[in-house]
């Protein structure tokens, strides 16, 4: 049956509206991150940090709307693994995670260290064998895999929700050691009102896997390409370095 011109017009408008709505939805990303200053953290109701500012700059340049929420790392990981048009950061790109996400980056290098409380027995003993230490870790973080590979048994790891809470566990003697970057540890010590001498750096744990933005596998590949192009552009212009340096003052 042949449709009347008016009906064809109405159908065309409806298809255009549906197509526009789908495109608009594809341009909106929900980003999830953890409380891990200075890379990502919430202050006075605003999410900020090195990686957060980088994501916003990238989304602005790529003409994307990116809404950022701070949640426990394990929860954010689960949400982004199962929800289209979502982003997880700051995420170490490790071989075990390669097929779980689409990747935009790298945004920052990754170098993690093992720390102990300077006033604790382990610091006095000069322990270098990681298998002798009880670690505080953030649930589902990349350092958990690194410690496992280093021979630390699962029962020697105590999980918590953030590096700041793990630091408190270590200073209270509930665990012997923790893992962090040098910048991350310096920031947490400053926030806790403690000097750098409060912790002792035992050894380097890993340099495996730079930090990236990890996107759900069902995200439109064109969006991922636009984000990568914007990141590369901002790096060439020196914008990413400027954003990073803004958080290193006073550390």
GIQUIMO-V403855 format. One record per pair of residues at least 4 apart in sequence whose C-alpha atoms are under 8 Angstrom apart, sorted by the first residue. I is the first residue (numbers start at 1). GAP is how many residues later the second one is. D is the distance in whole Angstrom. If there is no record, write none. Layout:
# GIQUIMO-V403855
I;GAP;D
I;GAP;D
This chain:
# GIQUIMO-V403855
3;4;6
3;5;6
4;4;6
5;4;6
6;4;6
7;4;6
8;4;6
9;4;6
10;4;6
11;4;6
12;4;6
13;4;6
14;4;6
15;4;6
16;4;6
17;4;6
18;4;6
19;4;6
20;4;6
21;4;6
22;4;6
23;4;6
24;4;7
26;59;7
26;193;8
26;194;7
26;197;8
27;36;8
27;37;5
27;38;6
27;196;7
28;36;6
28;37;5
28;38;6
28;39;8
28;57;7
29;35;7
29;36;6
29;37;5
29;38;6
29;56;5
29;57;5
29;58;7
30;36;6
30;37;5
30;38;6
30;39;8
30;55;7
30;56;5
30;57;6
31;35;6
31;36;6
31;37;5
31;38;6
31;55;6
31;56;4
31;57;6
31;58;8
32;36;6
32;37;5
32;38;6
32;39;7
32;44;5
32;48;8
32;54;8
32;55;6
32;56;5
32;57;7
33;7;7
33;35;7
33;36;6
33;37;5
33;38;6
33;39;8
33;40;7
33;43;6
33;55;6
33;56;5
33;57;7
34;6;7
34;7;7
34;36;5
34;37;5
34;38;5
34;39;5
34;42;8
34;55;8
34;128;7
35;5;6
35;6;5
35;7;7
35;35;6
35;36;7
35;37;7
35;127;6
35;128;8
36;4;5
36;5;6
36;126;7
36;127;6
36;128;8
36;148;7
37;4;5
37;12;7
37;147;6
37;150;6
37;151;7
38;11;5
38;12;6
38;145;7
38;146;6
38;149;6
38;209;7
39;9;8
39;10;5
39;11;5
39;12;5
39;13;7
39;51;7
39;145;8
40;7;7
40;8;6
40;9;4
40;10;7
40;11;6
40;12;6
40;50;8
41;6;6
41;7;6
41;8;6
41;29;7
42;4;5
42;5;4
42;6;6
42;28;7
43;4;6
43;5;7
47;5;7
47;21;7
47;22;7
47;23;7
48;4;5
48;5;6
49;4;6
49;198;7
50;4;6
50;193;6
50;194;5
50;196;8
50;197;7
51;4;6
51;38;7
51;39;7
51;56;7
52;4;6
53;4;6
53;190;7
54;4;6
54;186;6
54;189;7
55;4;6
56;4;6
56;10;7
57;4;6
58;4;6
58;169;6
58;172;6
58;173;6
58;176;8
59;4;6
59;5;5
59;6;6
59;7;6
59;168;7
59;171;8
60;4;6
60;5;7
61;169;6
62;164;6
62;165;6
62;168;6
71;4;7
71;5;6
72;4;6
72;89;6
72;90;7
73;4;6
73;65;8
73;66;7
73;67;7
73;68;7
73;88;7
73;89;8
74;4;6
74;65;6
74;66;6
74;67;8
75;4;6
76;4;6
76;12;7
77;4;6
77;11;7
78;4;6
79;4;6
79;7;8
80;4;7
80;6;5
80;7;6
80;8;6
80;135;7
80;136;6
81;19;7
81;20;7
81;135;6
81;136;8
82;134;7
83;133;6
83;135;8
84;132;5
84;133;7
84;134;5
84;135;5
85;130;7
85;131;6
85;133;7
85;134;5
85;135;8
86;129;6
86;130;6
86;133;7
87;126;6
87;127;6
87;128;4
87;129;7
88;125;6
88;126;5
88;127;6
89;123;7
89;124;5
89;125;6
90;121;6
90;122;6
90;123;6
91;120;5
91;121;5
91;122;6
91;123;6
92;18;7
92;50;6
92;117;5
92;118;6
92;119;4
92;120;6
93;4;7
93;5;7
93;116;5
93;117;6
93;118;6
93;119;6
94;4;6
94;48;8
94;114;7
94;115;5
95;114;8
97;4;7
98;4;8
100;116;8
100;117;7
101;113;6
101;114;5
101;115;5
101;116;5
102;112;6
102;113;5
102;114;6
102;115;6
102;117;8
102;122;7
103;109;6
103;110;6
103;111;5
103;112;6
103;121;8
104;108;6
104;109;5
104;110;7
104;111;8
104;120;7
104;123;7
104;124;5
104;127;8
105;106;7
105;107;5
105;108;6
105;123;7
105;126;7
106;104;6
106;105;6
106;106;5
106;107;8
107;103;8
107;104;6
107;105;6
107;106;8
108;102;6
108;103;5
108;104;7
109;100;8
109;101;5
109;102;6
110;71;8
110;96;8
110;97;6
110;98;7
110;99;6
110;100;5
110;101;6
111;70;6
111;93;8
111;94;8
111;95;6
111;96;5
111;97;8
112;67;6
112;68;5
112;69;5
112;70;7
112;92;6
112;93;6
112;94;5
112;95;7
113;66;6
113;67;6
113;68;6
113;69;7
113;88;7
113;89;7
113;90;6
113;91;4
113;92;5
113;93;7
114;63;7
114;64;6
114;65;5
114;66;7
114;87;6
114;88;5
114;89;5
114;90;6
114;91;6
115;62;5
115;63;5
115;64;6
115;65;8
115;84;6
115;85;5
115;86;5
115;87;6
115;88;8
116;4;7
116;6;7
116;7;6
116;54;7
116;60;6
116;61;5
116;62;7
116;83;6
116;84;5
116;85;7
116;86;7
117;5;8
117;6;7
117;53;6
117;54;6
117;59;7
117;60;7
117;81;6
117;82;5
117;83;6
118;5;5
118;6;8
118;79;7
118;80;5
118;81;5
118;82;5
119;4;7
119;5;8
119;79;7
119;80;8
120;4;7
120;53;7
120;56;8
121;4;6
122;4;6
122;5;6
122;11;8
122;54;7
123;4;7
123;77;7
126;76;8
127;5;8
127;75;8
128;74;7
128;75;7
129;4;8
130;20;7
130;21;8
130;22;7
131;19;8
131;20;6
131;21;5
131;22;7
133;19;8
133;23;7
133;42;8
133;43;6
133;44;6
134;22;5
134;23;6
134;24;8
134;41;5
134;42;5
134;43;6
135;21;6
135;22;5
135;23;6
135;40;6
135;41;6
135;42;5
135;43;5
136;21;6
136;22;5
136;23;6
136;24;7
136;30;5
136;31;8
136;33;7
136;34;7
136;39;6
136;40;8
136;41;6
136;42;5
136;43;8
137;4;7
137;6;7
137;7;7
137;20;7
137;21;6
137;22;5
137;23;6
137;26;7
137;29;6
137;41;6
137;42;7
138;6;8
138;21;6
138;22;5
138;23;5
138;24;5
138;25;6
138;28;7
139;5;8
139;20;5
139;21;6
139;22;6
140;4;7
141;4;8
142;4;7
143;4;6
143;36;7
144;4;6
145;4;6
146;4;6
146;59;7
146;60;7
147;4;6
147;5;5
147;58;8
148;4;5
148;5;6
148;6;7
152;4;7
152;5;8
153;4;7
158;17;7
160;5;7
160;6;6
161;4;7
161;5;8
162;4;6
163;4;6
163;17;8
163;25;8
164;4;6
164;24;6
165;4;6
166;4;6
166;12;7
167;4;6
167;11;7
167;21;8
168;4;6
169;4;6
169;5;5
169;6;6
170;4;6
170;5;5
170;6;6
170;7;6
170;8;7
179;26;8
180;4;6
180;5;6
181;4;6
182;4;6
183;4;6
183;65;8
183;68;8
184;4;6
185;4;6
186;4;6
186;10;7
186;65;6
187;4;6
187;64;7
188;4;6
189;4;6
189;5;5
189;6;7
189;7;7
190;4;6
190;5;7
190;61;8
194;4;6
215;4;7
215;9;8
219;4;7
219;5;7
220;4;7
221;4;6
222;4;6
223;4;6
224;4;6
225;4;6
226;4;6
227;4;6
228;4;6
229;4;6
230;4;6
231;4;6
232;4;6
233;4;6
234;4;6
234;5;5
234;6;6
235;4;6
235;5;5
235;6;7
238;4;6
239;4;6
240;4;6
241;4;6
242;4;6
243;4;7
244;4;7
245;4;7
